[in-house]
Amino acid sequence: MTPRTIVDKIWDDHEILVDPVSEESLLYVDNLFLTDSSSFHAFDQLEKEGFTVRRPKQIFGVPDHFASSMSRKVLDITDPDRAARIEDLEKYCKKWGINHFGLEDPRMGITHVVGPEQGITQPGKIVLCGDSHTSTHGGLGALAFGIGGQSGHVLATQCLWQKKLKQMRVTVAGKRQPLITAKDIVLSIVSTIGAGGAFGHTIEYAGETITSLSVEERLTVCNMTIEAGGRAGIIAPDQATFDYLNGREFAPKGMTWNKVLEYWKNLPTDPGAVFDTEIVLDAENIEPMVSWGNTAEETLPISGFIPDPALVEDADRRESLKRALDYMGLNPGMKMIDIEIDQVFIGSCTNGRLEDLRAAAQIVKGYKAAVPALITPGSNLVRATAEAEGLDQIFKDAGFKWGEAGCSMCVGMNGDVVGANKRCASTSNRNFVGRQGAGSRTHLLSPVMAAAAAITGRLTDVRELTKNMEFI
Amino acid sequence: MKSFKLHEGLAFPLDAINVDTDQILPARFLQKRRSDPNYATYLFHDLRFDKDGSEKIDFLLNDPIYKNATIIVGNSNFGGGSSREAAVFALEAFGIRSVIAPNFGDIFFNNCLKNGILPVVLPKTKTDQLRTLLHNNPENNLTIDLVKQTLSYAGDIFDHFNINPTAKHNLMMGLGQIGLTMKHSKVIDDFELEYRANIRAK
């Protein structure tokens, strides 16, 4: 039998039929997540066209985008549109019998934190959501991607039309240096392959550096696949994956667990399987990475200097670079470490998990933040666990605002925005123009780098800051 | 869904690369329903308007000559980033029927097709050339003939384009996808039974 990749195997097991004309496959969908930010369009479509929900028990609604970081009560949300969208999601989920984790449910959080955390996301599944960061779930070995406007179709049919994507493998080898995180690895990958470098591809992340990552770190890597233009990121499941899932609420139990474990163990890519594109990276040389521009590709090691448009040959790129520097208020040749920041955000589906909070707390402990800093855990459960560990106290003592779970300042849809011309060191995933609020200037970085920036008030090499600290 | 067969209209050249969906529709408007009468003003909002709501003169769409544009000619990586379908709703509300670019964000591309907007992929040299023509002579119409898969500028054929035959058919007929998939209900039912028995017991 021809050697197959993990994506081939999942694809084959979900392919119902192929349309001979369009060459699109009709794929069976295991789980669909619905958020408050886009699902109302899907329900509107369903009702307008007169369809029903085929498999409500396989669908999960989680209000994350409009959730306030100040309160778990819908009544406290003053913007009527936002409150209405959260209420719409609950109303429609109730109406159709769809699983719903409301604001006050301990299982509520950012959809892409919740799916893995509750054991809904599993190896070999096809998991979809009308949100581009659905690629996150691939960290558990699921084929997961954002689907924009097709949620209505999935609700009605539990299927999706999708043309087979090209496949890229990114192999990362070598031992990473202390304080180099999954975020630095993925920012390094995106800056290497480019913001459009993985167009039309899925990316399998492989190599010893990747397999040595914790499951939470793997989720961070897969999360940012879309920033390179890739639809889905995936990492082969292994013992770490199985240990992570075992015992979670929606994970299989008993006999079913044993059966499914056998299936999962056969999912990894066969030796000799062929990829359309292969990229190899060395982790030993990866430094703490920080973005300076308006795509995640525009990222440099913290020791770097802001690039000079005059040295760029391609006219489109030169214009784009000029625009980015103008928008970001930066000058060519500036040192990254000389960039002063106005505020810090720690959270999001990229870096809002427990390990992220623990890592940031370790840096922050005993210091005071020099600039306003907001930290929003990825889920109610992450928040509760962090509080049980005393992490909230460390952040509060340092002057951080300890928020409620949700997407918050990553996308600014709940009112947590970065002001015009304000500079935010952020653990989120996008540094687009206006992403964190109109005129906002975002620098993407890891939780430990964000913590270091909060303490000094400028972009800082966390390794320098912590040179004399004992835990390193 | 609005059908698309032949469309003639004014085109707006957008030179920037990486025009992501956050720029097409800023996130703070995602809470709006499509029935909102101001929906069209949310399109490219922060590129078009200053903080006080006045029009930015340096953004070409504010030039009266382009205000009735129904076609956008863009550059590389158009519509990348966030999967928001509402970016396409904003284009539709403004009256855009087609976007032409060297390449598109995958999700955005599909969202266009599902909403009656024709995404046309042309080589970068062609889109560059077309935008130059439009900058110099904005009053000339573009004509997009989906049946013949041709694009004409000022009445002369400018280029041919490729499109997936199923997408073409559905666009021409204005067919919604759910109904089409429902024709395969029996096959889906059978597959699901077998899938549940063999792959997932849950």
HADDOCK unambig.tbl for C-alpha pairs under 7 A between the chains (distance, minus, plus):
assign (segid A and resid 16 and name CA) (segid B and resid 188 and name CA) 6.69 0.50 0.50
assign (segid A and resid 16 and name CA) (segid B and resid 191 and name CA) 6.36 0.50 0.50
assign (segid A and resid 21 and name CA) (segid B and resid 165 and name CA) 6.41 0.50 0.50
assign (segid A and resid 21 and name CA) (segid B and resid 166 and name CA) 6.28 0.50 0.50
assign (segid A and resid 22 and name CA) (segid B and resid 164 and name CA) 5.86 0.50 0.50
assign (segid A and resid 22 and name CA) (segid B and resid 165 and name CA) 5.97 0.50 0.50
assign (segid A and resid 22 and name CA) (segid B and resid 166 and name CA) 5.15 0.50 0.50
assign (segid A and resid 37 and name CA) (segid B and resid 30 and name CA) 6.30 0.50 0.50
assign (segid A and resid 37 and name CA) (segid B and resid 31 and name CA) 6.36 0.50 0.50
assign (segid A and resid 81 and name CA) (segid B and resid 31 and name CA) 5.82 0.50 0.50
assign (segid A and resid 81 and name CA) (segid B and resid 32 and name CA) 6.76 0.50 0.50
assign (segid A and resid 82 and name CA) (segid B and resid 31 and name CA) 5.97 0.50 0.50
assign (segid A and resid 85 and name CA) (segid B and resid 31 and name CA) 6.73 0.50 0.50
assign (segid A and resid 130 and name CA) (segid B and resid 83 and name CA) 6.54 0.50 0.50
assign (segid A and resid 131 and name CA) (segid B and resid 82 and name CA) 6.80 0.50 0.50
assign (segid A and resid 131 and name CA) (segid B and resid 83 and name CA) 5.34 0.50 0.50
assign (segid A and resid 131 and name CA) (segid B and resid 84 and name CA) 6.99 0.50 0.50
assign (segid A and resid 132 and name CA) (segid B and resid 82 and name CA) 5.40 0.50 0.50
assign (segid A and resid 132 and name CA) (segid B and resid 83 and name CA) 4.92 0.50 0.50
assign (segid A and resid 146 and name CA) (segid B and resid 83 and name CA) 6.43 0.50 0.50
assign (segid A and resid 147 and name CA) (segid B and resid 83 and name CA) 6.70 0.50 0.50
assign (segid A and resid 147 and name CA) (segid B and resid 107 and name CA) 6.27 0.50 0.50
assign (segid A and resid 148 and name CA) (segid B and resid 83 and name CA) 4.62 0.50 0.50
assign (segid A and resid 148 and name CA) (segid B and resid 84 and name CA) 5.54 0.50 0.50
assign (segid A and resid 148 and name CA) (segid B and resid 85 and name CA) 5.16 0.50 0.50
assign (segid A and resid 148 and name CA) (segid B and resid 107 and name CA) 5.99 0.50 0.50
assign (segid A and resid 148 and name CA) (segid B and resid 111 and name CA) 6.44 0.50 0.50
assign (segid A and resid 149 and name CA) (segid B and resid 85 and name CA) 5.05 0.50 0.50
assign (segid A and resid 149 and name CA) (segid B and resid 111 and name CA) 5.67 0.50 0.50
assign (segid A and resid 153 and name CA) (segid B and resid 178 and name CA) 5.41 0.50 0.50
assign (segid A and resid 196 and name CA) (segid B and resid 77 and name CA) 6.67 0.50 0.50
assign (segid A and resid 200 and name CA) (segid B and resid 106 and name CA) 6.53 0.50 0.50
assign (segid A and resid 226 and name CA) (segid B and resid 81 and name CA) 6.94 0.50 0.50
assign (segid A and resid 227 and name CA) (segid B and resid 81 and name CA) 6.83 0.50 0.50
assign (segid A and resid 256 and name CA) (segid B and resid 201 and name CA) 6.48 0.50 0.50
assign (segid A and resid 316 and name CA) (segid B and resid 17 and name CA) 6.88 0.50 0.50
assign (segid A and resid 320 and name CA) (segid B and resid 16 and name CA) 6.85 0.50 0.50
assign (segid A and resid 320 and name CA) (segid B and resid 17 and name CA) 6.80 0.50 0.50
assign (segid A and resid 411 and name CA) (segid B and resid 27 and name CA) 6.77 0.50 0.50
assign (segid A and resid 413 and name CA) (segid B and resid 27 and name CA) 6.21 0.50 0.50
assign (segid A and resid 413 and name CA) (segid B and resid 28 and name CA) 5.30 0.50 0.50
assign (segid A and resid 435 and name CA) (segid B and resid 22 and name CA) 6.60 0.50 0.50
assign (segid A and resid 438 and name CA) (segid B and resid 46 and name CA) 6.92 0.50 0.50
